[in-house]
Amino acid sequence: MRFHLEMKEQDGSDAYAARQQFGNPTLLREVSREMWGWNSLERLLQDLRYALRMMRRSPGLSMVAILSLALGIGANTAIFTLVDAVMLRMLPVKDPEQLVLVMKRISSGTGRAFSYPAFTLFRDRSRDLGGIFAYVSPQRVRMSVASSPDNLEQVGRSFVSGEYFSVLGINAILGRVFTADENKSPGDAPYAVLSYNFWKSRFSLDPAVIGKALVVDETPVTIIGVAPAGFTGVEPGYQPDLWVPAMMMGRGCLTSPGCQTFGIVVRMKPGVSASQVKTELDVLHRQHLNARAAAIQNEQSRKTFLNQSILPMDGSGGYSSVGTRFSRALLVLLAVVGAVLLIACANVANLLLARGTARRKEVAVRLAVGAGRLRLIRQFLTESSLLAVLGGALGLLFAFWGSRVLVALVTHPDVKVAFDLTPDLRVLAFTAGISLLSGLLFGIAPAVRATRAELGQAMKENARSVAGTSGFNLGKVLVVSQVALSLLVLIGAGLFVRSLENLRTLDTGFERQNVLVFGLALPRAYKTPQVGAISKRMFEQLSTLPGVVAVSTSSPAPLDGGTWDDILTVEGYAARADEDMDVNLVRVSNRFFETLRTPLVAGRTFGAQDAATSPRVAVINETLLRRFFGAASPLGKHINCSSCGGAAEIVGVVRDAKLVNLREKIPGTAFFLSDQLPTAREAFLVRTAGDPTALSSTLREVVKGIDANVMLDRPRTLADQMDLMLLQERMIAKLSGFFGALALLLASIGLYGVMSYAVVRRTNEIGIRMALGAASGDVLWQVLRETVLLVMAGIALGTGAAMSLTHLVKAMLFGLTPNDPVTVALMALLLFAVALLAGYLPARRAARVDPMVALRYE
């Protein structure tokens, strides 16, 4: 530009004429800058620099806004991190999208357990599969290093077919994996592949572990490889310590069609759909069912058994029993933390509205000198987005800690779960997305309102004139919305907390306090007579311990999740052809009902006269009595089933007890004496006069003294076992309660901020009123009345929303209706009390205004 001016002056024009002919240099500079092409980036940098200056000018407001957003965004990210790990993340294997879980539709819903013969039928006769393997969920078993046989420990072992690693595309990082070619007959391939984490924790990453001999569940195996880090199998959350070939199982389970213990996963060929896989496997599965159905005598049971079909499901994320169990709770919590984030956004919006009112003159001046309204809106949105991004960054740190707290809440000492909670791209994208969305959500209204100023009026405004404006109504709308959302979250939390309390105080039909439950980890080589001898010695030793009131056994253990059911035949009862005769069965020892203190209704319980060689006897519960006998006496009648070992005479009736599931109805149950129907797996129940956990160390010594090869398995109290069953309910009650308290706090802060700002704006008015004779109580009530109106409006809106939405969580409640009036009333009163306190503080400050100071207030 200077060159061109000099050229025009050399052509004979004077300096003034040359500049006039050349044009406006400032305008030409702007045009040149526009041609540069990076002006948008330059403006963004200008907006960011200005936003940082505004944050430095109002550090208190900025910190409150960032902290509020960090809490909201951090809560959302923490929940989403767990949702991602449990429900969304793909397995770290080759082409996981090609994997399909083979499920089956059964009368009670869906199942995933198949027999090994069914698997081999699918594997050998299918043509449209790119690969197939079978696996057993990790089980806790005894293990020792062959060189130190006395150092027993428990590890998680998973049986897998030889195709497991090749179908998944997993190669060992050390050594090798076993293959299908060396895993064809029982006893083949006595090998083990270690997980990376077990190799690290147990063998300290020692590369010399290859070739080391282990004794796993009394079976010698040799370590041949280590799986790569990050690979934990196909059941996210449950990580096996080692994998061994399925051929190392007992021959009976490998050949029995009734041993339903294997999960099956297939890999689809390119171009083959899931429906084609279903069609092919359905045909093979039908052949398998027909071969087994011939042994079923009851027509209805046979029809129910044959009414099964293959149900292929997406296997890219594996089979997550944790996800299946907690998915509904996690989605509910995701909705709750979403409401918390909205409350936080409303808080920040109110802060920005207040700051926008204070910047009306600044905006007016900028508009007067030519700034465009859209340009100013962009500046305001840049400021709000910067707050949101900083809040999101801090929230990500909160989430990193919070997600681990969440995992601790869904775990239990008896049930260890392990998830990879490292934030992946999906989590980072989620955090970035909700941060920017939050910035727009709470920034757009203050930005539009701040730039909608009348220039003349804004330039003349002072504190008195600002006090008379009515534009702050948007802030009141936001407060009403905060109160409504807080009430909705509180009502949900109240329902979950009360449901948990209903379950914890539920009459289970037995006394769960002061009862210790434990099992014995026995060598697999021990046969039933040897196990019986050990159990008998355990009885004798336990009965002599100080403080022990009663000892018994049970299989399955109460509230342990296991069931044993069969089709029952009842003497004198003519079953209909279509009647389901399936009932729950339990093996128990003498004094079982005395140990649990389950009341006797009629007849007697098992006693010393009922020996193994005596006539077979049984005790039934009240549900079974009502179903098959009505008002008639069942004593002396006989019952039988295919797995009961023969007919047994009913000698007693006991009160109904929830031994299987706390939420479901009590099933008809028959109890058989374990001496007459022995089993190798049973749980010991010990009732003590005091704290049963004090026996734990003594029990280990007792077990060691009986047999050094036996280990104590999962000692826990019956009360702890019940808490384990309520793991999901306890998690959602704790978290919803915490987020409800957080929502209440944020809403109270928002209400306090709005009312405090209103008092500041009305200082002149209050001073005039008090100078003219208004009493402090009148001023207090005038300000407090506005608080009450806002809170009542929010409560009315929140109650209506709760009535419409709480039915979505009906299945998660127990002993309550979704619109439980007591819960709604209690939460509304709690919110009203806290909100009234938040509004009272500014009202009291207004009532103490000095009229002379107020009249001079500017």
N, C-alpha and C positions, 0 to 999 in steps of 0.2 A: 504493500500500500504506500509505503514511503517512497519507493522507486517510481511508482506511477505519478505521484504528486510532483516529484522532482522533474520528471519528463514533461509534465504539462507546464511547469514554470519555465523550463528551458525553451518551450515553444513560443514564449512571449507573454504568457498570462501572468498576472501578479499572483501573489500567494493566496489572497482572499478569493479571487476569481477562480483560481485553480481548485481550491478546496470546495467552492460552491459547485463547480462543474463536476468535480469528482463524486460528490455525494456524501451522505452521513457516514463517517468512519465507524461509528459505534454499530450502526445498523449493518454495515458491510462485515464487521467482525462477527456479528451474530449469524449472518448468512453463511459466512465461511465456516463457522463452528458447526452449523447445521449440516453442511456438506461433509464434515469430518466423518460422520457416521456413528460415532460413539456417544452421542449426546444423551441417549437414554441412560447409559451407564453412569455418565457424569452427573446427571440429575439424581440418580439413585444414590450416588455417593454423597452428593450435597444433602439430600434428605436424611441420610443416615448420620452425617455429621451434625445436622441440626437436631435430630432426634436425641443424639447423645448429649448435646448441650442442654436440651430440655430435661433429660434425666438428671443431669448434674444440678440443675436449678431446683428440682423437686426430688431430692434423694429419698425422702420418707415415703412419698406417694409411689415412687418407682419400686422401692423395696417391698412395700405391701402388695403392689400389683404382681410383681415377679413371684413372691412367695405364695400368693393365692393361686396363681396359675401353675406353679411348680407342684403344689399339692394335688390340684385337679389333674394335671397332665401326668404326673408321676403315678397316681393311683390308676389311671387308665392304662398307662404303659405296663405297670406291674401285672395287672390282670391280663392284658393282652399277651404279655410275654409267656404267661402260663398257658393261656389258650393256644398260643402258637406252638409251644412245646408239646402240649397234650393232644391237640386236635388237628393242627394244620401242617406241622413240619413233616417233610418226607423222610423216609429212611435213607441213611447215607450209603446206598447201594447203587449198583448199575441200573439205570433206567427204571426207577421205582414206579413210574406211571404205568408200566406194563404188568405190575403185580396185581393179583386178584386173590382176596380172601375167600376160601370156600366155606360158606356157612350153610346151614340147613334150617328150613322152616318146619317147626314142630308145633304140637298142639298148645304148648305153653308159651310160644313166641318164637325165638330163634336160638339155635345152638351152634357150637363150633367144634364140638368134640366128635372125632371119628375113630374107628378102630384101625389098627395097622393093616388087617386084611382089606378093609375098604380102600385104604391108601394104595396098596399094591395093585388092587383092581383098577383104580383110576390111572395109576402110573403105567401099567403094562398094556392097557387096552385103549387108552385115549390116543387120538391122532392129531387133534387140533391144538395141542398144548406145546408151548415152547420150553416148558420145564415144570416140574412139580416136586415139592418136598413136604415132609411131615416133621413136626416138632412137638415137644412137650414143654409146657410152661416151666420155668425154673422151680426147682424143689430144693428145700434145705436137706442136705445129707451129711453124713460123717465123712471126714477126709483126714488122711495123714500122709506125710511124706514117708516113702518106704524105708528110708534110712532112719527115721525117728517114729516108729509105729506107736509109741506111747503118747505122742503129742497130738491128740485128737482135736479137731475143730470142725465147725459146720460151714459148708459152702453151698452156693447156689448152682445146681447142676441141671443142665437141659439136655435131654435126649433128642437127637436130630437124625433124620435119614441121611444117607450118603450124598444125596443131591443138594443138600442145604447150602453149602458155600458156593458151589458152582452155579446154581440157579440165581443166587443173589449177586454173583459176580464179586465175591469177597476173596481176596488173596491174603495170605499170612504176611505180616511184616517181619516175622522171624520164624524160620522153619517152614512148615507147609501145613495144609489142611487135609483132612481125609476125603476120600472120593467114594462115589457109588460103586466102583469096581471092587473095592476092598470092604464093602459093607453089605453083603448079600445074605449071609447065614448067621443064625444066633451064635454069638461068641466071636465073630469076626471083628477085626480092627479094634483091639483093646487100646485105643488111643484117646487122647484128650487135647483139645485146643483151648488155650487160656484166653480170657478177655484181657485187654490191655490194662484195665484198671486193676484187675486181680494180679496180673504179672507185676505191676508197679507196687501194689500194697503188700503183697505176700512175698514176692521174690526180688523186690528192689531193682527191677529192670535188668536182672542178671541174664546175660545172653547164654550162659551155660545151663539154663533151665531146660533147653532142648535135650531130650533123652532121659530126663529125670523121671523116676518111677513114683507114682502116687497110688494110694489105696483109697478109692472112692466108693463108699457104700459097700465095703468088703470086697471090692473088685479091683485087682491090680490093673492100672493103665499107665501108659507112657506118654509124656508130653511131647507132641510132635510139632506144635506151632503156637503162635500168638496172633490173635486177631488184631486188626489195625485200631488205633485210637479213634474213639467216636462211634464205633460199631458196637451196639449193645443188644443185638438180636432183633426180632421182629415184634416185640412187645414193649413199646416205649414205656419207661417208668420202672420196669422190672428187669434188672440186668443180671444175667447168669455170670457166675465166676468162671465156668468152664463148660464146654460142649463136648459130649461124648456120643459115639455112634448109637443109633437106636438098637443095633444088634446086641448091645451090651445089656439090654433089658432082660427081664425074665422071659423064658420061652413061652410061658403061659399067656402073657399079655400080647406078645407078638403074633400069636396064632388064634387068639380068642376074638370072635366078632363082638362079644359083649364088653370087651375092655375098651371103653370109649375115652381115650386120654389124649389123642393126637389132634393138633390143629393142622390144617392143610393150606398151603399157599401155592398158587400156580403162576407161571409167567406166560402171558399170551404171545402167540406168534404175531409178527407184523401182519396187519390186515385181518386178523381174527377178532371178532367182537366178544364182549362179555356174554351176550345172548347165545352165541354159538358155543361158548364154554359151558353155559348152563344146560343147553340142550344135550350136549354130549355126556356131561357128568350125570345129568338126571337119568338117562337111560342106564348107565352103569350102576348108579345108586339104587335104582329100582330093582335090578337083578340082585344086588346085595341084600336089600330089604326082603325080597320074596324068599330068599334062601333062609332067612332067620325067622320069618313070620310063621313058619310051619310049627314051631315049638310053642307058640302062644295059643292057649286053649280058649281064653275068653274072647268072644267074637268082637265085642266093642273095643277091647284092648288091642286086638289084632288090627281092627280098622283104623284105630288111632295111630298105631305104630306104622302102618303102611301109608298114612296120610302125611308123608314127609316129602319135601322137595328141596332141591339145591337152590341156594340163594347166594349168587356171587356178589361180592362187595369190593369196593375200591381198596386195594392193598398198598397203595403208595406210602401211607403213613403207618403201616403195620396194624396190628390189633392192639388197641390201647384199652385195657379194662379200666384203667384209671380215668381215661377220657370218657368211656361209656358211663362210668359211675358219677363223674363230677361234671359232665358237660352241661347239664341243665343249670347246676349251681354256678358254674363259671359264666354262663351267658347272662344269668340274672345279675351276678355281680358286675358284669360289664355294663349292663343297663344302669345299675346303681351308681357306678363311678362316672358314667356319662352324665347323670343328673348332677352329681357333685361338680363336674367340670362346668356345666351350665350355670350353676350357682356362682362358681368362681368367676366366670366370664361376666355375669351380671354385676358382681362386686367391682370388677375392674372397669366395666362400662360406667358405673356410677362415679367412680373416681375420675375417669376421663371427662364425664359430663361436668363435674365440678371444676376441673381444670379448664375445660373449654369455656365455661362461663367467665372464668378469670382472664381468659385470653381474648375476649370479645374485641377489645380495643386493638390488640395486635392484628387480629384477623381483618378488622375494618381498615386499618392503615394499609395492609398488604393488598386488600381488594381495591382500595382507593388509588394506589400507585400502579395498578394494572395487572395484578396477579389474577389468573383465572380461577374460577371456583373449583374446577376439576383438579387443577394443579395443587390447590390447598388441601382438597380431600385426599389426594395421593400422599401429601406430606403427613397428614394426620394418620392415615393408614400405615405409613411407614413407621411412625412412632409406635402405634399399637402392635404392629407385627414384630418390631424389635423387642418389645416387652414380652410378647408371646414366645419368640425364639429363645430369649434368655430364660424364661420360665420353663420352656421345654427342655433346655439343656440341664437346668437344675433338676427338673422332674425326672430326667433319665437317670440321674444319680440316685434319686429317691427310689426309682423303680428297680435299680440294680440290687438295692438292699431289700426292698419290699417283696420282690418276686421270690427271694429265698425264704422270707418269712411265710409267704403263701405255701411254699412246698413243705415247710415245717408243719403247717396246719393240716395238710392233706396226708401227712405221714403219721406213723405210730411206731412205738418201739418194736412192736411185733410185725409191722408191715413197712419195710423200707422201700422207698421209691426214689429213683434217681433220674433227673431230667437235665438235659443240656439247656441251661438258661442263658447262655451267651447270646446277647442281642444279635440277631441276623439282619439281613437287609429288610426283611418284612417288618420286623419290630422297629428298626430305625425309620423306615418309610412311614409307619403308623405314627410314630412320635412326631416326625416332621409334619405330617399331614394334619394331625389334630392341633399342633402348635400354630400353623399358619391359618387353619380354619378358625381357631379360637381368636387369633388376632383380627381376622376379618369380622368375626361375630360380635366381639365387644367393641370393635373400633369403628364400624360403619355408622352407627347411630350418632355417637358423639361427633364424628367428622362431618356428617351432613348437617347436624344441628348447629355446630360452631360456625359453619360457613354460610348459614342462612341469616345473616345479620343485615339489618337496615343500617346503611353507612352513617347517615346523619344521627340516628338515635344512638348507635354504638359509640360514636365519637364523643357524644355528650354525656354518656353514662358515667355515674360514679357509684359508690357503694349504696347510696340511698335508692338510686333509680334501679339498680340491679335487684335490690331487695323486692321491688314491686313487680318484677317479671314473673310470668307464670310458665316459663318454658321448662321448668324443672319437673313438670308432671311426668315426663318420661322416666325420671329417676324413681318416682313412686311406683310406676308400672313395673319397673325392674324389681323393686323391693317386694311387691305383691307376688311376682313370679318366683322370686327366691323363697319366700315363705311357703308358697304352694309346693315347690319342688322339695323343699326340706321336709314338709309334712308327708309327702309321698314316700320319701326315703325312710323317714322315721316309722311310718305305719308298716312298711315292708319289714324293717328291722324288728319292730315289735312283734309282728306275726311270727318271724323266724325264731326269735328268742323264746316266745311263749310256746311254740311248737317243741323246741328242744326241751324246755322245762316239762312239758307234758309227757314227753318220751322218757325223760330221766326219772320222773316220779310215777311212771306207769306201774300198775300192779301186774307184775310178771307171773305171779303164781308161785314164786319162790323167793327166798331171802338171799340176795346176792352179796351182802356184806360178810366179811371175815371168811371168805372161801378162796382158797388158792387152787388154781388149775394148772396142770403141767402134763407133759407127755414124756415118753422115753424114746430116745434115739437109739434103736437097737440094731445090731449087726444083721444084715439081710440073711445071713446063713442060719439065724436062729429060727427054729420051727415053733409051731404053736405050743407044744408041750413045754418047751424050754422057756418061751415067753410067759406061759402060765405060771411056771415055777418062780420066775423073777417077780411077777406081779404078786404072787402069794407072799414072798419074802418082803416085798415093799409094804404090803398091807400090815404085816406083823411089825415091821420096824416103825412105820408111821404111827400106828396105834399106840405105841409106847412113848412117843415124843411128848414132852411137857406142853400143855396148852392145846393139844389136839382133841377136838370133841368128837369128830366122826370122819371116816374115810370111806370113799367109794370110787367106782370107775364108771365111765360113760363112753359110748361110741355111737355117734359122734358126740363131741363135747358140747355143752349148752352154749348157744349163741356164737358158735364157731363158724357158722356159714355152711357147714357140711350137712348133708341129709342122706338118709337111707330110706327109700320107699319101695313098696312092692304092692302087688295086687292081692288083696286079702280075701280069704274065704271064711265066712262066719257061719257057724253051726245054727241051723234053724232060720237063716235069712235067705230068702229067694231073690237073688239079684236080677234086675231087668237086663235084657240083652244089651241095651245101650247105656247101662249104668257104669260110671267110672268107679271102680273099687280100689283105686290107688290110695294108700294111707302111709302115714309117716311111722317109721320103726326106729327103736332105740335099744341098744344093748346096755344094760346096767348091772351093777353088782349089788349085793346086799347093802343096805343102809343108804342107798342112793337118795331115796325120798327123805330120809332123816337128815342127810347131809345138806340137801337143798331146802329142807323144812317145807316140803310140799304136803299139804294136808291130805289125809286119807278120807275118802267119801264113803266107801263101802268095802266090806271084806277085809283083806289084809294085804300087806306088801310082802316083798321077798324076805325070807328068814333063813335061819340056820338049817331048817328042815328041808330046804330046797337045794339039794346037792346036785352035782352033775349027773348022777345016776338016777335021780328021782324022776317021777313023771314031770313032763315039761309043763311050766306054768307061765302065765303072762298077767300083766297089769295094764289096764286101759285107762284113758282119760275120759272126762265127761263128754267131750265132743263125740268121741267114738261111741260112747254109751247112747247118747241121744240119736245118733245116726242109725245104728243097727238094732237097738233094743228098746228105744223109747222109754216108757215107764217100767218095763219089765226088768227083772234082775238078770244081769249077765253072769253072775257067779255060777261056776260049774260048766258054762258053755265053752266050746272049743273054737279056736281060730287057727288059720294055717295060711302059708304063702310059700312060694317056691324057694325063697331064700331064708325061711325061718327054721329049717332043719326038722320040720315035722309039726304035727298038731300040738297046741299048747292050751291048757285049761286056764280060763280067766279066774283068778283068785282075788282080785281087788280092783277098785276104781279110785283114782286119785283126781285131785282138782286140776282143771286146765292150767297149763303153764306155757308161757311163750319161750320155748326152747330153740326155735329156729329163727324167727324174724319178729322184731318188735312191732313193725307196722302192719303186718298181714294178720289175717284171722288165724286163730289157733287151729291147726289141722287135727283130724282124728289121729291119735297116736297110740301105738301098742308098745309096751315095754317088755323085753325078754331078758331072762337072767343070763349074764355073760358066762357063768359056769356051765350052763347048758348049751350055749351058743357062742363058743369062744372066738376071739378075733385077735390078730397080732397087733392091731393098732387101737389103743384106747387111751383115754385121758383120765388122770387121777384127779379127784376132787377132795380137798382136805379142808374141813371146817375147823377153825381155831377159836379159842376164847378171846384172843387179842388180835393184833395186827398180823395178818398171814404172811406178809412179805418178810417178816423176821425169820421165817423158816427157810428162806431160799438157800442161805449158805449151809445150813444143816442138811437140807435135802441133797445137796451135791455130795456131801460126805457120806450120806446114807447110800446113795446110788453107787458111789465109787467103792464102798465097802461090800456091796452086793455083787457087783460085776464091773471090773475096770474097763470093759469094752462098751459099757452103756453110758450114754450121756443124757443129762437133763435137757429137755426140749421145751422151750418157750414157757418158763414159769411166769404166770401172771395171775392177778386176782380176777374173780368173776366180775367185779365192778369195773375193772379195766377192760375186760372182754366186752362188756356192755358199752363202754365208752368207744371202743373200737368200732362197734356196729353203728355208732352215732357220729362217726368221723365227719361225714358230709354235713350233717345237721349242725354239728358244733362249729365247723369251719364257716358255714354261711351265716350262722348266728353271730359269731365273733366279728366277722368282717363287715356284715351289714350293720351291726351295732356301731363299729368304729366309724364307718363311712356316714352313718346317720348322725353321730356326734359331730363329725367334721362338717357335714352339711348344716347342722344347727349352728355351729360356730360361725361359719361363713355367712349364713343368713343374718345372724345377730350383728356381725361386724358391718354388713351392708346396711342394715336398719339403723345402727348407731351412726354410721357415716352420713346417711341421708338426713337424719334428724339433727345431727350436730351442724351440718352445713346449713340446714334450714334455720337453726337458731342464730348462726352467725349472720345470715342474710337479713334476719328480722330483728337484729339488735336495736336499730333505731326505733322500729315500731314498738318493741317491747319496752324500751325506755320511755317513750311517749305515754304508753298505756299506764306504766307504773307512776309516772309523774302526774298523771291525771287521776290517780287514786286507785288503780287496780291492785288487788292484793296478790301476794306471792302465790297463794293457792290457786287463784284464778289463772295466773300465767302458767303455773305448773300443769293444771288440767287442760288448758288450751293446747299446749304442746303435746301432752300425753294423749289427748283425744285423737290427734292426728295419727299417733302411733297405733292406737287401738283400732282405728278404722283400717289402716293398712294391714295390720295383722289379721283382723277378722276377714277382710277380703281375701287374703292369701289362704287362710284356713278353709274358707268356703270353697275356693277354687281347688285346693289340694285335696279336700275330702271328696269332691266330685271326681277328680282324677283317680283317686285311690279306689273308689267304688267301681270305676270302669276298668281298671287295670289289674287289680289284685287277683282276679280270677285266673290270671295266667300262671300264678304260682300255687294254685289249689293243690296240685299233686304233691307239693313239697311241704304242705302243712299237715299237722296231726292234732286232732282234737279241737280244731278251730275252723270257722268258716272264713273265706277270704275277706268278708266285710264284717269281721268280728267287732261289734259295737264297743266292747270294753277296750280293745286295743286302740281303735280309732279315737275314742274319747280320751284315753290316757295320753296318747301321743299329741293330740291337739292341745290338751291342758299343759303338757310339758313345753311345747313350742310357744304357747301363749305366755307362759310365765317367763321363759327366758327372753322372748322378744320384748315383753313389757319391761323387763330389767334393762335391756339394751336401749329402749326408748326413754326410760326414766332418767338415766344419767344426763342426757342433753336437756331434758325438761327441768331437772333440778338446777342445772347451770343457768338456764334461762330465768328461773324464778329468783335467782340471786344476783341478777344484773343490777348494777348501780345506775339509777336513772340519769345522773349527771354525766357519768362516763359514757353511757349509751347515747346521749344526745350529742356528745362531741365525737362519736365513732365515725370514722370515715373508711 
